[in-house]
Amino acid sequence: MKYVKTLIIVLAVLITSCSKDDDQVNVSYNVLGVWEYNVQGQESMDSYKLVFGNDNTGLTILTKTHHSGGIVSSANPITWTIENQTVTVFDDGDVFKSYQFVDDEELVDVGDGVTYVKISENYEEYY
C-alpha cells in the first residue's frame, strides 16, 4: 500500500511538472527572395525592393519610373539577420531597418508600417 501511495505521488509530480512549451508551434519564415513595395506619385512610380540572399547578404533597390519616360535606379548592398519573426537589415554594419513577418508573403517595416510583398523566391538574378 505504501508503494502505491508513493507511486501516485511520483506520477502526480511528473504530470504537473510537464512544460507547456511543447504545445507552442515554432513557425519558420522563408525570407530568401525578392520583396517589393510600390508608391504611385504625381511624377513617378517608385519601386522599393528588398533582396535577401544566402549568407545573410542582399540589396535594397530603389527604381523611380518617371511618367515622362525616364528611369533612375540605385542599389545598395546590405546584410541581414533574422530572429523569431523579425528581420533586421544592416547598412555598413549599422542597423538600417527592421521588418516583421505578417506571414510568408508579407513583411512590415517596423518604423513606418509599410508592407512589402514577396514577389519572387529567385534572388539569384540580382547577384
URZIGI-V100193 format. One record per backbone hydrogen bond with DSSP energy under -1.0 kcal/mol. CO is the residue of the C=O (numbers start at 1). NH is the residue of the N-H. Records with the same first field share a line. If there is no record, write none. Layout:
BEGIN
CO->NH, NH
END
This chain:
BEGIN
1->5
2->6
3->7
4->8
5->9
6->10
7->11
8->12
9->13
10->14
11->15
12->16
13->17
20->23
21->24
33->52
34->119, 120
35->50
36->117
37->48
39->46
43->67
44->41
45->65
46->39
47->63
48->37
49->61
50->35
51->59
52->33
54->57
56->80
57->53
58->78
59->51
60->76
61->49
62->74
63->47
64->72
65->45
66->69
70->66
72->64
74->62
76->60
78->58
79->90
81->88
83->86
85->101
86->83
87->99
88->81
89->96, 97
90->79
91->94
94->91
97->89
98->110
99->87
100->108
105->118
106->102, 103
107->116
108->100
109->113
114->109
116->107
117->36
120->34
121->123
123->126
124->127
END
